[in-house]
């Protein structure tokens, strides 16, 4: 099949039933016509259509090694630095379309899938069928150009206890039994973003105790979202049915987040990658380098997001004529520094890339790791800068209907800016508001804060994994060079 069109993605959404709930009601009829999902469905469809654009196709696709059909470049298993550059260029196209506002664009989990497929022997160490399952699933998703979401986190009940120690042993998703057809799973997981994906990866996240009582919670598998017994409970939508004028971001890129409930779901054996193996779950991301390739995609997204904030903030400055103030220049410089820092991390990771044990050209982890520890702190500040620059103007913005009413003469007069009409000023400020003040914008801040998990634990992991010995040795040598000879002699006595 190869790359599919946006219409094929939409048609598939409407033709496959799924147990999707929002505001206490099950979604009935066509998902692509539901107010909470129709706009983001079209945004995802646009991503697929970009692969068919004659001006972009060579940059976004490659020939499948299995069929010769064109497939998405995010599935490419890179073997050279040039391959990495091609993957990044493709990911930039999608990231810039959504201005970094779609955390679950298909290339994110495609990056994970291509990495674990290359590392299939890792999954086969305790059963060759698991290795073959991983390879087959990667090829299936690649050849059908499917969109994936994932769910990693256990329900936020009592974080002081492990999954097996909770009052309800089926609170967190766990294996109930194994049958000839597959594995039965019961319980819940959070948090699945974009429940309009085709398939879901149910993978480990936090460290799993490798004990007998925790074995039922240790697994990795994949399922279609239409699987019987699989339920998605969505939060309220932040797409309020407004126009692109009034909600330029929320009316396009509201991905939605959902808790996933497994009501005795059958996972066929061919979809199982890890089963009742806490040690393998804990090693999965590091030993396959999946985290590295996923982070590579995320930093591409973050560069696009920083570029977006720079553009919005700079236009606000120009529009209301505040560029002469030094504190304004300092704030814009802060955004520039953030954006260029993310770019530098990306370039450094690719420049120092090396082949991993599985033969995959893998970006250098250190700059990517620093980037993923930096952006969760940087992005809230970038949003704050937009708030500070636009100031009270963000609370005095007409709507599209105001421009269509008898208020228009007053609005044209009193909402004009330095060299900009009231209409153009309003368009810009509504965009700034949607990025920095609205519910959609606030969700983006929260999302970035915890994209890779608890920032404190991430910092601790960085501290424990980073080799500090070379820096310490430099200081030891310096101290020895500057020590008083007599004191040195005393130290040796």
C-alpha angles and dihedrals in degrees: 000000000000124000114010130209126247090251091055089053091050093046090052091052091054096043098052117068119222134179098246122161132189130167091001094303133103114238108250129187123007113000090204090063097048111111093231096051111024097088099046089045088059091047091055090045089055090056090056092047090054088067089062095049106114090218092055107027097093089050095047106039143045136189115275111244088218104046109007090237119134111264133178116282092227086074092057114119101218119223098169137038087249088060090054090051091051092050091049093049090053093048090050090060092057094040093053093048090060094031089234092300096119111076092177102051105148095255091069097069093028084066091054093046095051090050097049092045090056087050094049093132088066089064093045098058091096099029128005092218091069091058091050090046091057093048093046094047092050091052092046093053093043095050093046094041092228127183116233136199126182142208123210114152129087117233113282097245114117109353091183089073133058121244093264092051097056118114088245111049089200096052091097116047110268142163112273099180144334119238136178089263097047145282125324114220128193131180136045143289134193141238122026113166117198103023085188090079120114097233139016129220111213101200137160120266119166121043112286120211108239094225131125093253092051097047094092089061094052112092148108125209144141133231141175111256087237092065112133113257094022110122131185119203108195129203118235115292122256090203099093096187093259125141126268085253094059099034106021094171105027092050091056113028107031096137097181126220126230143184112234119223122194111206098190092308118192113228108195114230092244089061095053118100103166127015131188092336113125094176092055091046091053093049098040101097097039098043094047096039088230090138091055094054093042090051090049088059092045094053089052086055091047092052089054090048092051090047088053093052091047091052094048095045094046093050091049089054092050094043098055096032103242099130093109095066115096095217088056091051089049091053094049089047088054090056091047091051091051093049096046091045091056090048091050092051089052094049092046092050091054096041091055096040118138138186110266126216090275094056095255121135100239127192117243106272099211099070091041091049091050089048094052090049091048105046097059087061096039101049097060087052092051090053090048090054090055088051092049095047097045091038116162090359087080090064096049106058124137120223128236089258091055089061089051094052137077087270089078097100092052092045093049090051104040102034098050120118138210098293099349136090121243089251095054093042090052093049090054095045093048088054091049090048093050091051098042111022113019126092088256090053093047090051089053090055092049090045093054093046091060104023093121097027135263107002091213093054090045090053090048091051090050091050093050096044101041115096104236095166097094091055092047091049091055090057093046089054092047092050091050091050094051098041118115109256092229092052090047089052090051090050090057094048 
